[in-house]
Amino acid sequence: MTIENIYYIGQTAAAAAIIGSLVFVAFQILQTRNQMKGQATIAVLDYQKSLIDQLLADSELYKIALRGNEDMSSLNDWEQHRFTIWCLKETSMWELCHHLKRQNALDEKLLEGKEKYWLDLHSAPGRREWWEKHAVMLDPEFRRYVSHKLKDRAVRPLRESNPTFDPNRFAEKSVAGDATP
């Protein structure tokens, strides 16, 4: 065996080692991306749970959100303030999902179902009014994305697409005459 043959064998072995290293790095990148998507999914579901927990713990806020989504002008000044903050908090979850998806860090199926709900929600009369007045607090690219999606959607009460969110469900009068939760 000549020096030249040994040289070619060495070159071939080095090339195989490099290819093996690249395959290993590609596998590690895939694993990291899957872990990142898993962590993003957990973060989104935790955020959603915190929103639901807040509504369950504060029936007054829940009623404000229901009424505000239907007609923001039906709320007094304090309620409008709470509604605005609630809408920002809830819409920020959509914004978070949007940015995670753009970074390819969120499962498409998770976003798909949530986005359908958010589009229905932001098509409700009061929520659309909120969007037009307060969306400036959100990322400009996200605002353009959502505004584009909303432009061809009719404004309609959320209760039409999801009866769970009908504020009239809580119009029942108690003995004292107050609305019951």
N, C-alpha and C positions, 0 to 999 in steps of 0.2 A: 504494500500500500504506500502510495507516494504522499508527499506533503500536500500536494494539490487535492488528492482524494480526502485526506483528513480535513483539509480546509472546507471542502464542500459538505462533508458530513457535519462539521461544526456549524456551518451556515444553515443547513437544513434543520438541525436540532434547535438552533436559536430562533429560527422562524416559527417552528412548532411551539416553542415556549412562549413566544410573543402572541401567537394566535390563541393558545390556551389561556394566557393572562387576559386577553381581550374578552374571551368568552366568559371568564370568571367575573370581570368588571361589569359586563353587560348583565349578568345574572344578579350581581349585587345592586345595580341600578334598578332593575326590575323589582327586587325585593324591597328596596328603599321606597320606591314609588308606591308599592302596595301598602307598606306600613304608613306612608304619608296619607294615602286615601282612607285607610282605616282610622287614623287619628282625626282626620277632617270629618269623617262620618260621625265619630263619637262627639266631636265638638259641636257639630250641627244639631245632633239629637239632644245633647245636653242643653244647648241654647233653647231649643224648642220646648224641652221639659221645663226650663226655668220660666218661660213665658206662660205656659199652661199653669204651672204652680202659682205664679203671681195672680193670674185671673181667678183661680180657685180659692186663693187666700183672701181676695179682695172683691167681693161681689159687687161693690159699688163701681169699681173700675171696669168690671165685666159689663155692667149695664151701660156705663158711659161708652165703652167701645162699641157695643151693639147699637146704641142710639146714634152715636157719632158716625158710624159707618153708613147708617141710613140717611142722616141729615145732620150735618155738623152744626147748622144754625139752631138746632133744637137744644143745644147744650148752653148752659150759662158760661160766663167767662172762666171760672175755675175749672169747670168740666172740659171746656175747650182746651185749656192749658194741659190738663191731664191727658186728654185725647191726643193732643199733638205729641207729647212726650211718648205716649204708648205707641203711636203710629211710627215714630222715629225708631223706637226700640224694635218693634216688630219688623219694620222694613229693613232695618240694619241686618237682620238675619238673612233676608233675601240678598242684600248687597254682599254679605260675607260669602254666601253660597256662589254668587255670580263670580266673585274674584277667585275663589277656590277652583271653580270650574275652568276659568280662563288659564289658571296655572296647571291645569290637568291634575288637580289634587282632590277632586270630588267625583264620585261615581255619577255618571249621567242619569241613571235611573232614579237616584235619590233626588236630584235637582228637578227632574221632569215632573214628578208628582207634586212637589212643593210649589213649583212655579205655576202650575195650573191653578192651585188654590190662591196664590198671591195675585195672579192676574184677575181672578174672580173677585178677590177682596178689593183690589185697587180699581175695579170697575163699579164698585158700590158708590152711590152718589156722594156721601160724606167723605169717603176715603179718597175719591177722585179729587174732591175739592181740597182736601188736605194735601194731596200730591202736588196739585198746581200751585199751592201757596208755600209749601214747606220743603219740597224736594231739593231746594238749593243747598240744604244741609248735607246732602249726600254727594258722593263722588260724581264728577261731571260725566265720565264715561258710562257709569251705571245709570245715571239719569237719562242719557240719550238712549240707552238700550231699553229701559222700561218705557219711556215715552213712545218710542217706536212701536213697541208691542201693544201699548194701550191705545194708540191713535185710531185703530180700526175696530176697537171693541166698544160696544154700546155700553153706556152707563146704565146699570140696572142693580136693583137691590141684591145683596149677597144671599138673602134668604131664598131667592129664586133658584140659585144653583146649589144652595146648601141650607135646608130648612132649620138646621140646628141653630143658625144665626138669626133667627127671627125674633126681634125684640118684643113682639107682641106676645110671645110665650110667657113673658113675665108681667103681663098687664093685669093679672088676677089680683083682686083686692082682698086684703086681709080684714079682720074685724075692725082694726083701727083705721082702715082706709088707705094704708100705705101699700105700695106695690111689693109683692113678695118676691124673693129671689127665685 
